Amino acid sequence: MLQTRELHAVDIMIDQHLQQLAISNYDYAVWDESYEFIQYPTRAFINANFLDDTFTSLKIDGAVFVGKNKQIQWERGFDYIEEHALNDELLDVVTADIINITYPTSSQTDNVPQKKGFISTRYGPVMFASTQLRQSDRSGQQVGMLLFFRKIRLSFIDQLAVFSQLSISQGDINSLQSTDHLPEISASLVDEPFSLTRQRVIKDINGNPIILLNIRHQHNDPPPFFSHTLLIILIVLIMLPFILQGIVYFQLIRPLTRGITNIVHMIHRGELSPLTETSTIVDFQKLITSFNQLVSIVNQQQQALEALALKDGLTGIANRRAFEHHLSLSWSLTQRNTLPLAIVMLDIDFFKHYNDNLGHQAGDAAIRQVAATLSQNLGRNDDMVARYGGEEFAIILINTDIPQVKSLMNKLLLAVRELAISHPQSSVSSQLTISLGAAVTTQFECSSVDELLQHADQALYLAKSAGRNNAMLWRSSSP
Ligand SMILES: Nc1nc2c(ncn2[C@@H]2O[C@H](COP(=O)(O)OP(=O)(O)OP(=O)(O)O)[C@@H](O)[C@H]2O)c(=O)[nH]1
């Protein structure tokens, strides 16, 4: 970009030189006195208008009036820098070369033919401007032309360098091969590789290179690749805070906020569950994993505690708390589905005597044996036996009708007897026995579960009263 501008500056400077020469040339060519001079030459006109100072002020090295048929009417060469007359022979050569190319052919009256540019002469490259002679009002026939030329000097090259701030030197145009197609000053840099040095040519009016310029750029114009990279770096630098903010938000703050919200919900619900958040931040992921492991441990412990809280410590079967919970659920279930619900209460006979006689530890062992026997003799998954308290047990039976309850009670009576636990102090048997009382209800016999329980207790009382080692069933009409 910068290099393009620098080359453009060189181009503008060359054009300015040409333009300035062309304007001077036009002023002198389209002028009544010049028009008259070509037809009626006088010494006075030359003496008045083409003095040494004229060459200096116009910055020209030669002025030539060319008449019809390309005949030189008057000419003068004067090196306006070194301020001496040009060799006439040399002047003729230069002039002849230029005239051949620049003599105007058009005779239009509305437009004054003019040519300007560079031309290669046997003397060397020169800058020229030629204008058809006309009257001041631009009228008149074709009577000839006025030619100005200026030598291409080192100072011209220097001016280009100063104006464009480039280092420019003139190369040897003769060193160029015919195959070298060096571009002109203004040629685009787009297809050229980046370089600080390049060669450019100034072409003559026929399009042939006549001045070779070796150009060295002063500014280290970065190659496009670097510009893109710089641009990307700048964009990244601008975006970096947003990117970091996004990473921190999505990887840390959002999972953290959600995690905290979930933990608060867990606290409100009173139960722990694993966090589902994940994070690519290793430490934060470790924290989540550790928390989930903690949740798993706490949940397992809680389940164990809950199980313990519902179990009887001596026998391992359900305790009274579990019994009451299960009874409540069973009541709801059977009421909703109009199913029979039965409670069997049972008690070891004369257990005080057993303890007193055989000791408390033997009593514990007997209770454990009875509990195990009861559990083993309950057939269904829904059935439940619990230690109701002391040497008393309770059984819940869902969807079990009266004959089935009776059958089960007899089975349990027999099973405990078959344990053959010696009970010397029992007045009903030499072995440990139990008494059972049951109550069975469907939808209407009992208004509440407490009432059903009470009836089962009454039935047990009746069994005890009837001598023990037997089973009684409460009925809605007659117990
Ligand atoms: N070894 C032991 N004895 C217990 C346990 N729980 C209660 N007992 C005893 O069981 C006995 C119950 O006595 P009672 O309520 O008078 O009843 P019982 O002697 O069995 O007489 P009936 O029930 O009328 O046949 C008490 O002596 C309690 O100490 C226990 O966990 N282990």
The ligand as a Gaussian input file, in Angstrom:
#p B3LYP/6-31G(d) Opt

LIG

0 1
 N      -35.332000     -62.162000      77.469000
 C      -36.176000     -61.172000      77.124000
 N      -37.284000     -61.041000      77.789000
 C      -38.141000     -60.123000      77.468000
 C      -37.899000     -59.268000      76.400000
 N      -38.931000     -58.405000      76.245000
 C      -39.826000     -58.729000      77.228000
 N      -39.359000     -59.775000      77.980000
 C      -39.956000     -60.383000      79.077000
 O      -41.151000     -60.997000      78.697000
 C      -41.943000     -61.078000      79.845000
 C      -43.362000     -60.798000      79.570000
 O      -44.129000     -61.142000      80.702000
 P      -45.658000     -60.875000      80.748000
 O      -46.016000     -59.631000      80.052000
 O      -46.055000     -60.971000      82.189000
 O      -46.293000     -62.047000      80.075000
 P      -46.049000     -63.578000      80.153000
 O      -45.158000     -63.938000      81.257000
 O      -45.500000     -64.049000      78.812000
 O      -47.414000     -64.142000      80.404000
 P      -48.554000     -64.272000      79.279000
 O      -48.220000     -63.369000      78.193000
 O      -49.769000     -63.918000      80.006000
 O      -48.471000     -65.700000      78.892000
 C      -41.352000     -60.101000      80.873000
 O      -40.741000     -60.860000      81.922000
 C      -40.308000     -59.371000      80.111000
 O      -39.193000     -59.104000      80.906000
 C      -36.671000     -59.416000      75.702000
 O      -36.338000     -58.722000      74.776000
 N      -35.857000     -60.414000      76.122000

